[in-house]
Amino acid sequence: MNKPRLGRPKLNITDDERVERAKESVKRSREKLGQKGFALNGVLRNRLDKAKKEQEKKFGFKLTNQQFVTMLVTKWENEEE
């Protein structure tokens, strides 16, 4: 009385292989989209969060980290000119 399941069948791979495949998928996706991640230590991260919150208060709405870093880089580029 087993009904056939719809969709793609499950792969017969180990959990380690599944994790490795997921990592490779993320890597390919980031390369395709041109994304680059970077890490910040605790002190620098706190400074960034504090500055972002101050800017959010000025604007009256929330900013994503990407939006805030874009603002910082744009401001820096304009000051260089």
LUMMILUM-97878 format. One record per atom (N, C-alpha, C, CB): z, y, x; residue number from 1; residue in one letter. Coordinates in steps of 0.001 Angstrom, whole numbers, plus 500000, padded with zeros to 6 digits. Glycine has a CB too. Example, Ala and Ser with C-alpha at 12.3 -4.5 7.8 and 13.67 -1.06 7.14 Angstrom:
507800, 494310, 513190, 1, A .
507800, 495500, 512300, 1, A .
507800, 496700, 513200, 1, A .
509046, 495527, 511308, 1, A .
507080, 497750, 512850, 2, S .
507140, 498940, 513670, 2, S .
507870, 500030, 512900, 2, S .
505725, 499402, 514084, 2, S .
//
This chain:
500000, 498789, 500806, 1, M .
500000, 500000, 500000, 1, M .
500000, 501267, 500843, 1, M .
501190, 500003, 499087, 1, M .
499631, 501142, 502116, 2, N .
499566, 502322, 502974, 2, N .
498302, 503114, 502678, 2, N .
499614, 501922, 504461, 2, N .
498509, 504363, 502293, 3, K .
497366, 505239, 502052, 3, K .
496909, 505804, 503392, 3, K .
497728, 506387, 501048, 3, K .
495616, 505955, 503577, 4, P .
495148, 506576, 504815, 4, P .
495579, 508047, 504846, 4, P .
493598, 506452, 504945, 4, P .
496027, 508484, 506014, 5, R .
496474, 509871, 506155, 5, R .
495282, 510777, 506409, 5, R .
497503, 510006, 507298, 5, R .
495354, 511964, 505860, 6, L .
494298, 512936, 506065, 6, L .
494514, 513657, 507393, 6, L .
494247, 513941, 504899, 6, L .
493455, 514174, 507943, 7, G .
493571, 514972, 509157, 7, G .
493325, 514168, 510418, 7, G .
494926, 515601, 509225, 7, G .
493549, 514839, 511524, 8, R .
493315, 514235, 512837, 8, R .
494400, 513217, 513142, 8, R .
493266, 515314, 513938, 8, R .
494027, 512039, 513638, 9, P .
495051, 511039, 513953, 9, P .
495875, 511458, 515161, 9, P .
494406, 509676, 514210, 9, P .
497105, 510958, 515222, 10, K .
498012, 511258, 516316, 10, K .
497508, 510608, 517600, 10, K .
499439, 510781, 515988, 10, K .
497621, 511334, 518723, 11, L .
497220, 510783, 520009, 11, L .
498295, 509836, 520512, 11, L .
496959, 511906, 521033, 11, L .
497896, 508763, 521134, 12, N .
498843, 507815, 521706, 12, N .
499132, 508205, 523150, 12, N .
498296, 506365, 521626, 12, N .
499942, 509274, 523309, 13, I .
500306, 509748, 524644, 13, I .
501821, 509911, 524714, 13, I .
499587, 511092, 524980, 13, I .
502346, 509937, 525929, 14, T .
503793, 510075, 526102, 14, T .
504209, 511523, 525880, 14, T .
504226, 509599, 527507, 14, T .
505520, 511740, 525760, 15, D .
506036, 513095, 525584, 15, D .
505715, 513966, 526795, 15, D .
507549, 513062, 525345, 15, D .
505785, 513395, 528004, 16, D .
505466, 514150, 529216, 16, D .
504007, 514596, 529212, 16, D .
505757, 513308, 530466, 16, D .
503131, 513698, 528788, 17, E .
501714, 514057, 528711, 17, E .
501481, 515132, 527655, 17, E .
500862, 512817, 528398, 17, E .
502205, 515052, 526565, 18, R .
502087, 516043, 525489, 18, R .
502513, 517426, 525985, 18, R .
502944, 515625, 524270, 18, R .
503613, 517480, 526744, 19, V .
504095, 518753, 527298, 19, V .
503076, 519315, 528283, 19, V .
505469, 518566, 527994, 19, V .
502546, 518445, 529140, 20, E .
501550, 518878, 530136, 20, E .
500296, 519424, 529453, 20, E .
501173, 517705, 531071, 20, E .
499849, 518750, 528404, 21, R .
498666, 519218, 527662, 21, R .
498925, 520568, 527014, 21, R .
498262, 518195, 526590, 21, R .
500131, 520777, 526498, 22, A .
500474, 522055, 525882, 22, A .
500457, 523174, 526924, 22, A .
501855, 521973, 525207, 22, A .
501005, 522906, 528121, 23, K .
501004, 523911, 529194, 23, K .
499576, 524274, 529596, 23, K .
501783, 523394, 530421, 23, K .
498725, 523267, 529716, 24, E .
497329, 523519, 530078, 24, E .
496629, 524334, 529003, 24, E .
496585, 522199, 530305, 24, E .
496942, 524062, 527750, 25, S .
496345, 524794, 526646, 25, S .
496745, 526266, 526688, 25, S .
496754, 524173, 525314, 25, S .
498023, 526529, 526945, 26, V .
498506, 527914, 527040, 26, V .
497822, 528618, 528200, 26, V .
500047, 527955, 527217, 26, V .
497697, 527927, 529325, 27, K .
497059, 528512, 530508, 27, K .
495607, 528886, 530207, 27, K .
497122, 527529, 531699, 27, K .
494864, 527968, 529590, 28, R .
493461, 528250, 529250, 28, R .
493359, 529400, 528264, 28, R .
492784, 527002, 528668, 28, R .
494265, 529451, 527306, 29, S .
494242, 530504, 526305, 29, S .
494494, 531873, 526939, 29, S .
495280, 530223, 525219, 29, S .
495474, 531942, 527853, 30, R .
495768, 533206, 528523, 30, R .
494600, 533667, 529385, 30, R .
497020, 533072, 529378, 30, R .
493969, 532723, 530081, 31, E .
492806, 533074, 530901, 31, E .
491678, 533600, 530027, 31, E .
492325, 531859, 531713, 31, E .
491478, 532969, 528888, 32, K .
490416, 533371, 527980, 32, K .
490654, 534785, 527444, 32, K .
490307, 532377, 526822, 32, K .
491901, 535105, 527135, 33, L .
492232, 536412, 526581, 33, L .
492500, 537464, 527653, 33, L .
493432, 536293, 525685, 33, L .
492536, 537048, 528907, 34, G .
492774, 538003, 529988, 34, G .
494209, 538492, 530037, 34, G .
491852, 539178, 529845, 34, G .
495157, 537672, 529650, 35, Q .
496561, 538071, 529638, 35, Q .
497241, 537681, 530932, 35, Q .
497288, 537443, 528454, 35, Q .
498218, 538499, 531323, 36, K .
499009, 538226, 532518, 36, K .
500463, 538524, 532170, 36, K .
498519, 539082, 533755, 36, K .
501337, 537573, 532407, 37, G .
502753, 537770, 532134, 37, G .
503480, 538209, 533390, 37, G .
503378, 536492, 531578, 37, G .
504580, 538928, 533216, 38, F .
505417, 539273, 534356, 38, F .
506869, 539267, 533916, 38, F .
505024, 540652, 534946, 38, F .
507753, 539041, 534881, 39, A .
509180, 538921, 534584, 39, A .
509925, 540140, 535123, 39, A .
509761, 537616, 535189, 39, A .
510986, 540505, 534421, 40, L .
511843, 541611, 534844, 40, L .
513262, 541083, 535014, 40, L .
511803, 542791, 533814, 40, L .
513947, 541533, 536073, 41, N .
515337, 541109, 536239, 41, N .
516222, 541854, 535228, 41, N .
515826, 541369, 537702, 41, N .
517481, 541505, 535150, 42, G .
518382, 542045, 534138, 42, G .
518517, 543552, 534153, 42, G .
519713, 541449, 534304, 42, G .
518704, 544142, 535343, 43, V .
518920, 545591, 535439, 43, V .
517675, 546351, 535007, 43, V .
519307, 545987, 536875, 43, V .
516531, 545949, 535536, 44, L .
515285, 546631, 535183, 44, L .
514957, 546439, 533711, 44, L .
514130, 546123, 536048, 44, L .
515220, 545248, 533199, 45, R .
514960, 544973, 531775, 45, R .
515837, 545869, 530889, 45, R .
515224, 543471, 531451, 45, R .
517097, 546055, 531278, 46, N .
517994, 546927, 530512, 46, N .
517498, 548367, 530527, 46, N .
519421, 546857, 531074, 46, N .
517017, 548829, 531685, 47, R .
516480, 550187, 531778, 47, R .
515258, 550352, 530882, 47, R .
516117, 550522, 533230, 47, R .
514382, 549351, 530894, 48, L .
513181, 549401, 530063, 48, L .
513557, 549426, 528582, 48, L .
512265, 548198, 530363, 48, L .
514500, 548570, 528185, 49, D .
514930, 548532, 526775, 49, D .
515556, 549851, 526350, 49, D .
515928, 547390, 526549, 49, D .
516377, 550440, 527220, 50, K .
517030, 551715, 526903, 50, K .
515986, 552823, 526711, 50, K .
518028, 552105, 528023, 50, K .
515012, 552886, 527631, 51, A .
513969, 553906, 527527, 51, A .
513114, 553686, 526279, 51, A .
513084, 553898, 528785, 51, A .
512843, 552428, 525964, 52, K .
512037, 552126, 524776, 52, K .
512768, 552543, 523506, 52, K .
511696, 550627, 524720, 52, K .
514084, 552295, 523447, 53, K .
514862, 552687, 522272, 53, K .
514883, 554200, 522095, 53, K .
516288, 552158, 522381, 53, K .
514983, 554932, 523198, 54, E .
514949, 556395, 523121, 54, E .
513608, 556878, 522587, 54, E .
515222, 557016, 524499, 54, E .
512530, 556260, 523051, 55, Q .
511197, 556638, 522580, 55, Q .
511033, 556289, 521110, 55, Q .
510109, 555946, 523415, 55, Q .
511592, 555156, 520681, 56, E .
511518, 554764, 519272, 56, E .
512254, 555767, 518393, 56, E .
512102, 553358, 519072, 56, E .
513379, 556294, 518882, 57, K .
514106, 557311, 518124, 57, K .
513258, 558562, 517961, 57, K .
515435, 557656, 518813, 57, K .
512550, 558964, 519029, 58, K .
511673, 560147, 518959, 58, K .
510566, 559952, 517935, 58, K .
511058, 560447, 520337, 58, K .
509934, 558775, 517975, 59, F .
508805, 558511, 517088, 59, F .
509236, 558168, 515667, 59, F .
507972, 557388, 517643, 59, F .
510397, 557558, 515522, 60, G .
510857, 557160, 514199, 60, G .
510347, 555795, 513757, 60, G .
510445, 558184, 513201, 60, G .
509805, 555022, 514667, 61, F .
509370, 553652, 514343, 61, F .
509481, 552785, 515582, 61, F .
507910, 553636, 513797, 61, F .
509435, 551467, 515361, 62, K .
509602, 550501, 516441, 62, K .
508331, 550393, 517282, 62, K .
509978, 549129, 515874, 62, K .
508516, 550153, 518576, 63, L .
507415, 549908, 519498, 63, L .
507534, 548490, 520055, 63, L .
507408, 550956, 520647, 63, L .
506397, 547876, 520296, 64, T .
506426, 546599, 521003, 64, T .
506513, 546903, 522494, 64, T .
505161, 545720, 520668, 64, T .
506879, 545894, 523273, 65, N .
506935, 546089, 524719, 65, N .
505558, 546468, 525258, 65, N .
507453, 544816, 525419, 65, N .
504517, 545854, 524735, 66, Q .
503162, 546153, 525191, 66, Q .
502808, 547608, 524897, 66, Q .
502147, 545211, 524522, 66, Q .
503155, 548105, 523720, 67, Q .
502874, 549495, 523382, 67, Q .
503620, 550441, 524320, 67, Q .
503257, 549780, 521922, 67, Q .
504883, 550126, 524594, 68, F .
505689, 550996, 525441, 68, F .
505170, 551016, 526878, 68, F .
507146, 550549, 525417, 68, F .
504841, 549853, 527420, 69, V .
504314, 549803, 528785, 69, V .
502964, 550518, 528852, 69, V .
504174, 548336, 529265, 69, V .
502157, 550396, 527823, 70, T .
500885, 551115, 527774, 70, T .
501120, 552622, 527827, 70, T .
500101, 550741, 526501, 70, T .
502127, 553093, 527099, 71, M .
502467, 554519, 527131, 71, M .
502886, 554947, 528537, 71, M .
503594, 554826, 526126, 71, M .
503713, 554138, 529194, 72, L .
504182, 554470, 530540, 72, L .
503023, 554547, 531525, 72, L .
505206, 553439, 531017, 72, L .
502140, 553576, 531473, 73, V .
501006, 553544, 532403, 73, V .
500065, 554714, 532130, 73, V .
500242, 552203, 532287, 73, V .
499809, 555014, 530859, 74, T .
498938, 556131, 530505, 74, T .
499528, 557448, 530994, 74, T .
498714, 556180, 528986, 74, T .
500831, 557615, 530801, 75, K .
501494, 558837, 531270, 75, K .
501378, 558947, 532790, 75, K .
502985, 558852, 530840, 75, K .
501601, 557844, 533494, 76, W .
501480, 557837, 534946, 76, W .
500068, 558182, 535391, 76, W .
501881, 556482, 535501, 76, W .
499070, 557597, 534726, 77, E .
497663, 557892, 535069, 77, E .
497332, 559358, 534849, 77, E .
496711, 557019, 534239, 77, E .
497819, 559939, 533755, 78, N .
497543, 561344, 533468, 78, N .
498208, 562263, 534477, 78, N .
498007, 561696, 532067, 78, N .
499391, 561899, 534973, 79, E .
500078, 562707, 535969, 79, E .
499372, 562622, 537324, 79, E .
501539, 562259, 536102, 79, E .
498677, 561517, 537587, 80, E .
497968, 561337, 538852, 80, E .
496740, 562246, 538950, 80, E .
497548, 559877, 539014, 80, E .
496178, 562614, 537804, 81, E .
494945, 563417, 537792, 81, E .
495191, 564843, 538171, 81, E .
494298, 563372, 536441, 81, E .
//
